[in-house]
Amino acid sequence: MIMMNMFLVFLCLIIFILFILVGVAFFTLLERKVLGYIQIR
């Protein structure tokens, strides 16, 4: 029971980290696009 609970917490942590990484990558991509548009104008 305790092992299963630890596994679920670990799984949630991995999913949380993945979401953060995807968010940061998306934000960086968006920022580059915005900077590119600013430089073109």
mmCIF file of the N, C-alpha and C atoms, coordinates in Angstrom:
data_MODEL
# 
_entry.id   MODEL 
# 
loop_
_atom_site.group_PDB 
_atom_site.id 
_atom_site.type_symbol 
_atom_site.label_atom_id 
_atom_site.label_alt_id 
_atom_site.label_comp_id 
_atom_site.label_asym_id 
_atom_site.label_entity_id 
_atom_site.label_seq_id 
_atom_site.pdbx_PDB_ins_code 
_atom_site.Cartn_x 
_atom_site.Cartn_y 
_atom_site.Cartn_z 
_atom_site.occupancy 
_atom_site.B_iso_or_equiv 
_atom_site.pdbx_formal_charge 
_atom_site.auth_seq_id 
_atom_site.auth_comp_id 
_atom_site.auth_asym_id 
_atom_site.auth_atom_id 
_atom_site.pdbx_PDB_model_num 
ATOM 1   N N  . MET A 1 1  ? 0.836  -1.202 0.000   1.00 0.00 ? 1  MET A N  1 
ATOM 2   C CA . MET A 1 1  ? 0.000  0.000  0.000   1.00 0.00 ? 1  MET A CA 1 
ATOM 3   C C  . MET A 1 1  ? 0.876  1.259  0.000   1.00 0.00 ? 1  MET A C  1 
ATOM 4   N N  . ILE A 1 2  ? 1.851  1.293  0.886   1.00 0.00 ? 2  ILE A N  1 
ATOM 5   C CA . ILE A 1 2  ? 2.752  2.454  0.959   1.00 0.00 ? 2  ILE A CA 1 
ATOM 6   C C  . ILE A 1 2  ? 3.550  2.575  -0.344  1.00 0.00 ? 2  ILE A C  1 
ATOM 7   N N  . MET A 1 3  ? 3.982  1.437  -0.885  1.00 0.00 ? 3  MET A N  1 
ATOM 8   C CA . MET A 1 3  ? 4.761  1.428  -2.123  1.00 0.00 ? 3  MET A CA 1 
ATOM 9   C C  . MET A 1 3  ? 3.929  1.994  -3.275  1.00 0.00 ? 3  MET A C  1 
ATOM 10  N N  . MET A 1 4  ? 2.666  1.598  -3.342  1.00 0.00 ? 4  MET A N  1 
ATOM 11  C CA . MET A 1 4  ? 1.768  2.081  -4.397  1.00 0.00 ? 4  MET A CA 1 
ATOM 12  C C  . MET A 1 4  ? 1.575  3.590  -4.278  1.00 0.00 ? 4  MET A C  1 
ATOM 13  N N  . ASN A 1 5  ? 1.410  4.074  -3.048  1.00 0.00 ? 5  ASN A N  1 
ATOM 14  C CA . ASN A 1 5  ? 1.220  5.502  -2.806  1.00 0.00 ? 5  ASN A CA 1 
ATOM 15  C C  . ASN A 1 5  ? 2.459  6.281  -3.264  1.00 0.00 ? 5  ASN A C  1 
ATOM 16  N N  . MET A 1 6  ? 3.640  5.773  -2.932  1.00 0.00 ? 6  MET A N  1 
ATOM 17  C CA . MET A 1 6  ? 4.894  6.418  -3.343  1.00 0.00 ? 6  MET A CA 1 
ATOM 18  C C  . MET A 1 6  ? 4.999  6.452  -4.861  1.00 0.00 ? 6  MET A C  1 
ATOM 19  N N  . PHE A 1 7  ? 4.587  5.353  -5.503  1.00 0.00 ? 7  PHE A N  1 
ATOM 20  C CA . PHE A 1 7  ? 4.632  5.267  -6.965  1.00 0.00 ? 7  PHE A CA 1 
ATOM 21  C C  . PHE A 1 7  ? 3.731  6.333  -7.592  1.00 0.00 ? 7  PHE A C  1 
ATOM 22  N N  . LEU A 1 8  ? 2.529  6.503  -7.030  1.00 0.00 ? 8  LEU A N  1 
ATOM 23  C CA . LEU A 1 8  ? 1.587  7.505  -7.545  1.00 0.00 ? 8  LEU A CA 1 
ATOM 24  C C  . LEU A 1 8  ? 2.151  8.915  -7.379  1.00 0.00 ? 8  LEU A C  1 
ATOM 25  N N  . VAL A 1 9  ? 2.758  9.189  -6.237  1.00 0.00 ? 9  VAL A N  1 
ATOM 26  C CA . VAL A 1 9  ? 3.362  10.506 -5.987  1.00 0.00 ? 9  VAL A CA 1 
ATOM 27  C C  . VAL A 1 9  ? 4.488  10.754 -6.988  1.00 0.00 ? 9  VAL A C  1 
ATOM 28  N N  . PHE A 1 10 ? 5.317  9.720  -7.224  1.00 0.00 ? 10 PHE A N  1 
ATOM 29  C CA . PHE A 1 10 ? 6.432  9.819  -8.168  1.00 0.00 ? 10 PHE A CA 1 
ATOM 30  C C  . PHE A 1 10 ? 5.915  10.091 -9.577  1.00 0.00 ? 10 PHE A C  1 
ATOM 31  N N  . LEU A 1 11 ? 4.840  9.377  -9.957  1.00 0.00 ? 11 LEU A N  1 
ATOM 32  C CA . LEU A 1 11 ? 4.238  9.537  -11.282 1.00 0.00 ? 11 LEU A CA 1 
ATOM 33  C C  . LEU A 1 11 ? 3.707  10.960 -11.453 1.00 0.00 ? 11 LEU A C  1 
ATOM 34  N N  . CYS A 1 12 ? 3.014  11.462 -10.434 1.00 0.00 ? 12 CYS A N  1 
ATOM 35  C CA . CYS A 1 12 ? 2.474  12.828 -10.471 1.00 0.00 ? 12 CYS A CA 1 
ATOM 36  C C  . CYS A 1 12 ? 3.606  13.849 -10.603 1.00 0.00 ? 12 CYS A C  1 
ATOM 37  N N  . LEU A 1 13 ? 4.699  13.610 -9.903  1.00 0.00 ? 13 LEU A N  1 
ATOM 38  C CA . LEU A 1 13 ? 5.844  14.512 -9.944  1.00 0.00 ? 13 LEU A CA 1 
ATOM 39  C C  . LEU A 1 13 ? 6.435  14.560 -11.353 1.00 0.00 ? 13 LEU A C  1 
ATOM 40  N N  . ILE A 1 14 ? 6.580  13.392 -11.985 1.00 0.00 ? 14 ILE A N  1 
ATOM 41  C CA . ILE A 1 14 ? 7.130  13.316 -13.344 1.00 0.00 ? 14 ILE A CA 1 
ATOM 42  C C  . ILE A 1 14 ? 6.223  14.064 -14.321 1.00 0.00 ? 14 ILE A C  1 
ATOM 43  N N  . ILE A 1 15 ? 4.897  13.849 -14.195 1.00 0.00 ? 15 ILE A N  1 
ATOM 44  C CA . ILE A 1 15 ? 3.938  14.525 -15.081 1.00 0.00 ? 15 ILE A CA 1 
ATOM 45  C C  . ILE A 1 15 ? 4.014  16.040 -14.873 1.00 0.00 ? 15 ILE A C  1 
ATOM 46  N N  . PHE A 1 16 ? 4.123  16.460 -13.613 1.00 0.00 ? 16 PHE A N  1 
ATOM 47  C CA . PHE A 1 16 ? 4.213  17.882 -13.273 1.00 0.00 ? 16 PHE A CA 1 
ATOM 48  C C  . PHE A 1 16 ? 5.459  18.510 -13.903 1.00 0.00 ? 16 PHE A C  1 
ATOM 49  N N  . ILE A 1 17 ? 6.608  17.822 -13.786 1.00 0.00 ? 17 ILE A N  1 
ATOM 50  C CA . ILE A 1 17 ? 7.867  18.312 -14.357 1.00 0.00 ? 17 ILE A CA 1 
ATOM 51  C C  . ILE A 1 17 ? 7.755  18.395 -15.876 1.00 0.00 ? 17 ILE A C  1 
ATOM 52  N N  . LEU A 1 18 ? 7.126  17.375 -16.498 1.00 0.00 ? 18 LEU A N  1 
ATOM 53  C CA . LEU A 1 18 ? 6.957  17.375 -17.954 1.00 0.00 ? 18 LEU A CA 1 
ATOM 54  C C  . LEU A 1 18 ? 6.125  18.577 -18.394 1.00 0.00 ? 18 LEU A C  1 
ATOM 55  N N  . PHE A 1 19 ? 5.041  18.847 -17.660 1.00 0.00 ? 19 PHE A N  1 
ATOM 56  C CA . PHE A 1 19 ? 4.189  19.990 -17.995 1.00 0.00 ? 19 PHE A CA 1 
ATOM 57  C C  . PHE A 1 19 ? 4.969  21.301 -17.887 1.00 0.00 ? 19 PHE A C  1 
ATOM 58  N N  . ILE A 1 20 ? 5.810  21.420 -16.858 1.00 0.00 ? 20 ILE A N  1 
ATOM 59  C CA . ILE A 1 20 ? 6.618  22.633 -16.672 1.00 0.00 ? 20 ILE A CA 1 
ATOM 60  C C  . ILE A 1 20 ? 7.590  22.800 -17.844 1.00 0.00 ? 20 ILE A C  1 
ATOM 61  N N  . LEU A 1 21 ? 8.249  21.698 -18.238 1.00 0.00 ? 21 LEU A N  1 
ATOM 62  C CA . LEU A 1 21 ? 9.209  21.753 -19.345 1.00 0.00 ? 21 LEU A CA 1 
ATOM 63  C C  . LEU A 1 21 ? 8.517  22.161 -20.641 1.00 0.00 ? 21 LEU A C  1 
ATOM 64  N N  . VAL A 1 22 ? 7.345  21.577 -20.910 1.00 0.00 ? 22 VAL A N  1 
ATOM 65  C CA . VAL A 1 22 ? 6.590  21.916 -22.124 1.00 0.00 ? 22 VAL A CA 1 
ATOM 66  C C  . VAL A 1 22 ? 6.178  23.389 -22.088 1.00 0.00 ? 22 VAL A C  1 
ATOM 67  N N  . GLY A 1 23 ? 5.743  23.851 -20.920 1.00 0.00 ? 23 GLY A N  1 
ATOM 68  C CA . GLY A 1 23 ? 5.339  25.242 -20.770 1.00 0.00 ? 23 GLY A CA 1 
ATOM 69  C C  . GLY A 1 23 ? 6.496  26.199 -21.020 1.00 0.00 ? 23 GLY A C  1 
ATOM 70  N N  . VAL A 1 24 ? 7.646  25.882 -20.451 1.00 0.00 ? 24 VAL A N  1 
ATOM 71  C CA . VAL A 1 24 ? 8.838  26.727 -20.629 1.00 0.00 ? 24 VAL A CA 1 
ATOM 72  C C  . VAL A 1 24 ? 9.258  26.743 -22.098 1.00 0.00 ? 24 VAL A C  1 
ATOM 73  N N  . ALA A 1 25 ? 9.238  25.568 -22.746 1.00 0.00 ? 25 ALA A N  1 
ATOM 74  C CA . ALA A 1 25 ? 9.625  25.476 -24.157 1.00 0.00 ? 25 ALA A CA 1 
ATOM 75  C C  . ALA A 1 25 ? 8.674  26.307 -25.017 1.00 0.00 ? 25 ALA A C  1 
ATOM 76  N N  . PHE A 1 26 ? 7.359  26.197 -24.741 1.00 0.00 ? 26 PHE A N  1 
ATOM 77  C CA . PHE A 1 26 ? 6.352  26.940 -25.493 1.00 0.00 ? 26 PHE A CA 1 
ATOM 78  C C  . PHE A 1 26 ? 6.539  28.442 -25.293 1.00 0.00 ? 26 PHE A C  1 
ATOM 79  N N  . PHE A 1 27 ? 6.800  28.851 -24.044 1.00 0.00 ? 27 PHE A N  1 
ATOM 80  C CA . PHE A 1 27 ? 6.993  30.264 -23.724 1.00 0.00 ? 27 PHE A CA 1 
ATOM 81  C C  . PHE A 1 27 ? 8.224  30.816 -24.450 1.00 0.00 ? 27 PHE A C  1 
ATOM 82  N N  . THR A 1 28 ? 9.311  30.030 -24.468 1.00 0.00 ? 28 THR A N  1 
ATOM 83  C CA . THR A 1 28 ? 10.544 30.444 -25.147 1.00 0.00 ? 28 THR A CA 1 
ATOM 84  C C  . THR A 1 28 ? 10.292 30.618 -26.642 1.00 0.00 ? 28 THR A C  1 
ATOM 85  N N  . LEU A 1 29 ? 9.542  29.664 -27.229 1.00 0.00 ? 29 LEU A N  1 
ATOM 86  C CA . LEU A 1 29 ? 9.224  29.714 -28.657 1.00 0.00 ? 29 LEU A CA 1 
ATOM 87  C C  . LEU A 1 29 ? 8.403  30.966 -28.963 1.00 0.00 ? 29 LEU A C  1 
ATOM 88  N N  . LEU A 1 30 ? 7.405  31.233 -28.111 1.00 0.00 ? 30 LEU A N  1 
ATOM 89  C CA . LEU A 1 30 ? 6.528  32.391 -28.282 1.00 0.00 ? 30 LEU A CA 1 
ATOM 90  C C  . LEU A 1 30 ? 7.347  33.682 -28.180 1.00 0.00 ? 30 LEU A C  1 
ATOM 91  N N  . GLU A 1 31 ? 8.261  33.726 -27.197 1.00 0.00 ? 31 GLU A N  1 
ATOM 92  C CA . GLU A 1 31 ? 9.095  34.901 -26.977 1.00 0.00 ? 31 GLU A CA 1 
ATOM 93  C C  . GLU A 1 31 ? 9.965  35.177 -28.202 1.00 0.00 ? 31 GLU A C  1 
ATOM 94  N N  . ARG A 1 32 ? 10.542 34.106 -28.778 1.00 0.00 ? 32 ARG A N  1 
ATOM 95  C CA . ARG A 1 32 ? 11.383 34.272 -29.968 1.00 0.00 ? 32 ARG A CA 1 
ATOM 96  C C  . ARG A 1 32 ? 10.575 34.805 -31.136 1.00 0.00 ? 32 ARG A C  1 
ATOM 97  N N  . LYS A 1 33 ? 9.339  34.300 -31.277 1.00 0.00 ? 33 LYS A N  1 
ATOM 98  C CA . LYS A 1 33 ? 8.465  34.771 -32.356 1.00 0.00 ? 33 LYS A CA 1 
ATOM 99  C C  . LYS A 1 33 ? 8.183  36.252 -32.189 1.00 0.00 ? 33 LYS A C  1 
ATOM 100 N N  . VAL A 1 34 ? 7.845  36.658 -30.959 1.00 0.00 ? 34 VAL A N  1 
ATOM 101 C CA . VAL A 1 34 ? 7.536  38.066 -30.677 1.00 0.00 ? 34 VAL A CA 1 
ATOM 102 C C  . VAL A 1 34 ? 8.759  38.935 -30.950 1.00 0.00 ? 34 VAL A C  1 
ATOM 103 N N  . LEU A 1 35 ? 9.933  38.490 -30.493 1.00 0.00 ? 35 LEU A N  1 
ATOM 104 C CA . LEU A 1 35 ? 11.161 39.257 -30.719 1.00 0.00 ? 35 LEU A CA 1 
ATOM 105 C C  . LEU A 1 35 ? 11.453 39.360 -32.210 1.00 0.00 ? 35 LEU A C  1 
ATOM 106 N N  . GLY A 1 36 ? 11.192 38.272 -32.953 1.00 0.00 ? 36 GLY A N  1 
ATOM 107 C CA . GLY A 1 36 ? 11.397 38.270 -34.403 1.00 0.00 ? 36 GLY A CA 1 
ATOM 108 C C  . GLY A 1 36 ? 10.498 39.292 -35.074 1.00 0.00 ? 36 GLY A C  1 
ATOM 109 N N  . TYR A 1 37 ? 9.230  39.332 -34.661 1.00 0.00 ? 37 TYR A N  1 
ATOM 110 C CA . TYR A 1 37 ? 8.290  40.299 -35.232 1.00 0.00 ? 37 TYR A CA 1 
ATOM 111 C C  . TYR A 1 37 ? 8.736  41.726 -34.934 1.00 0.00 ? 37 TYR A C  1 
ATOM 112 N N  . ILE A 1 38 ? 9.229  41.953 -33.713 1.00 0.00 ? 38 ILE A N  1 
ATOM 113 C CA . ILE A 1 38 ? 9.675  43.293 -33.321 1.00 0.00 ? 38 ILE A CA 1 
ATOM 114 C C  . ILE A 1 38 ? 10.881 43.713 -34.170 1.00 0.00 ? 38 ILE A C  1 
ATOM 115 N N  . GLN A 1 39 ? 11.806 42.771 -34.409 1.00 0.00 ? 39 GLN A N  1 
ATOM 116 C CA . GLN A 1 39 ? 13.007 43.095 -35.188 1.00 0.00 ? 39 GLN A CA 1 
ATOM 117 C C  . GLN A 1 39 ? 12.666 43.379 -36.648 1.00 0.00 ? 39 GLN A C  1 
ATOM 118 N N  . ILE A 1 40 ? 11.668 42.654 -37.197 1.00 0.00 ? 40 ILE A N  1 
ATOM 119 C CA . ILE A 1 40 ? 11.290 42.847 -38.600 1.00 0.00 ? 40 ILE A CA 1 
ATOM 120 C C  . ILE A 1 40 ? 10.702 44.238 -38.806 1.00 0.00 ? 40 ILE A C  1 
ATOM 121 N N  . ARG A 1 41 ? 9.894  44.707 -37.849 1.00 0.00 ? 41 ARG A N  1 
ATOM 122 C CA . ARG A 1 41 ? 9.232  46.005 -38.003 1.00 0.00 ? 41 ARG A CA 1 
ATOM 123 C C  . ARG A 1 41 ? 10.173 47.177 -37.783 1.00 0.00 ? 41 ARG A C  1 
# 
